[in-house]
Amino acid sequence: MQKSKILYRCMLTIAIGFIVYVITINFFVDPQAERFLSHKINLKHPLNKPVWLNVMYVHVVCASIALAAGAVNFATKVQTQYRRAHRAIGYVYCGAILVVVLTSGYMAPYATGGKLNSVPLNLLSMLWAAMTVIAIVKIRRKQRIAHRNWMVRSYAFCYTNLCIHAITYVVHQGLGLSYMHSYTIGVYGAILFLLLAAEFVIRVVFGQSGKGRPILP
């Protein structure tokens, strides 16, 4: 249980820190996304910047809401003592994920690196939505453990952007690869890492069968 508390606190710290970071960068430091857009070269589709920016703002806000809602809902106290709140927050999470997936669908064709990155990002969005739907189906069937496990898989992808840019930074700055190649490695690396991380939590932290006690205090 001590390990689970440490895991939750680490997750909560990362979630809060990342939310503060993306809100600050995208709404105050660089609201026109000049630095990010500077890497988008040789686009096959013309980018309507005002529209793209508005979609990006919605994407950032809803992704932040999903990140926060998921973190709160994994707390055992919320799950056991505030079930109505847990359910309401769950619906907020699902709604936020739906908007994130839809906005991702618009933004993916403009992904740095072209189709090599836009295709896996679109597939990721579909997988993310499917995982969330499965989690809903499981809880409606009163399969609480299965619901929790699928929510772990779904919530892991709330950290996609963080992982992509962390890997990109390390590869670009540490290995000296071009930003485009580093970003491509970041996309594929993040997807693989988050899939494995979710299974690690389910099978190792929860127990081999995924039927252990809740991980959070």
RASUL-V995684 format. One record per pair of residues at least 12 apart in sequence whose ideal C-beta (glycine too) atoms are under 6 Angstrom apart, sorted by sequence separation. I is the first residue (numbers start at 1). J is the second residue. D is the distance in Angstrom with one decimal. If there is no record, write none. Layout:
i:I j:J d:D
i:I j:J d:D
//
This chain:
i:135 j:147 d:5.4
i:138 j:150 d:5.8
i:73 j:86 d:5.7
i:108 j:121 d:4.7
i:108 j:122 d:4.9
i:168 j:182 d:4.7
i:171 j:185 d:5.2
i:135 j:150 d:3.7
i:168 j:183 d:4.9
i:73 j:89 d:5.0
i:134 j:150 d:4.9
i:135 j:151 d:4.7
i:72 j:89 d:5.8
i:73 j:90 d:5.9
i:168 j:186 d:3.7
i:131 j:150 d:5.7
i:135 j:154 d:5.7
i:167 j:186 d:3.9
i:69 j:89 d:5.0
i:104 j:125 d:4.6
i:131 j:153 d:4.8
i:132 j:154 d:4.5
i:164 j:186 d:4.3
i:167 j:189 d:4.6
i:69 j:92 d:5.0
i:70 j:93 d:5.5
i:131 j:154 d:4.3
i:164 j:187 d:5.7
i:167 j:190 d:6.0
i:69 j:93 d:4.1
i:101 j:125 d:4.6
i:164 j:190 d:4.5
i:66 j:93 d:5.5
i:163 j:190 d:3.6
i:101 j:129 d:4.9
i:128 j:157 d:4.6
i:66 j:96 d:3.9
i:160 j:190 d:5.7
i:163 j:193 d:5.8
i:65 j:96 d:4.3
i:66 j:97 d:5.4
i:26 j:60 d:5.0
i:62 j:96 d:4.5
i:97 j:132 d:5.2
i:62 j:99 d:4.2
i:63 j:100 d:5.1
i:157 j:194 d:5.8
i:22 j:60 d:5.6
i:62 j:100 d:5.0
i:94 j:132 d:5.9
i:156 j:194 d:4.5
i:156 j:197 d:5.7
i:156 j:198 d:4.1
i:59 j:103 d:3.9
i:19 j:64 d:4.7
i:58 j:103 d:5.6
i:153 j:198 d:4.5
i:152 j:198 d:5.2
i:19 j:67 d:5.9
i:55 j:103 d:5.1
i:152 j:201 d:5.3
i:152 j:202 d:5.6
i:55 j:106 d:5.2
i:15 j:67 d:5.1
i:149 j:202 d:5.0
i:15 j:71 d:4.7
i:12 j:71 d:5.5
i:149 j:210 d:5.1
i:47 j:110 d:5.5
i:45 j:109 d:5.3
i:145 j:211 d:5.3
i:113 j:180 d:5.2
i:117 j:184 d:5.7
i:120 j:187 d:5.9
i:124 j:191 d:5.8
i:116 j:184 d:5.8
i:113 j:183 d:5.6
i:117 j:187 d:4.8
i:112 j:183 d:4.8
i:113 j:184 d:4.9
i:40 j:112 d:5.5
i:39 j:112 d:5.0
i:70 j:155 d:4.2
i:70 j:158 d:5.8
i:67 j:158 d:4.6
i:66 j:158 d:5.4
i:76 j:214 d:4.4
i:39 j:179 d:5.3
i:76 j:216 d:5.2
i:75 j:216 d:5.2
i:74 j:216 d:4.9
i:18 j:162 d:5.2
i:7 j:215 d:5.9
i:8 j:216 d:4.1
i:8 j:217 d:6.0
i:4 j:215 d:4.0
i:5 j:217 d:4.8
//
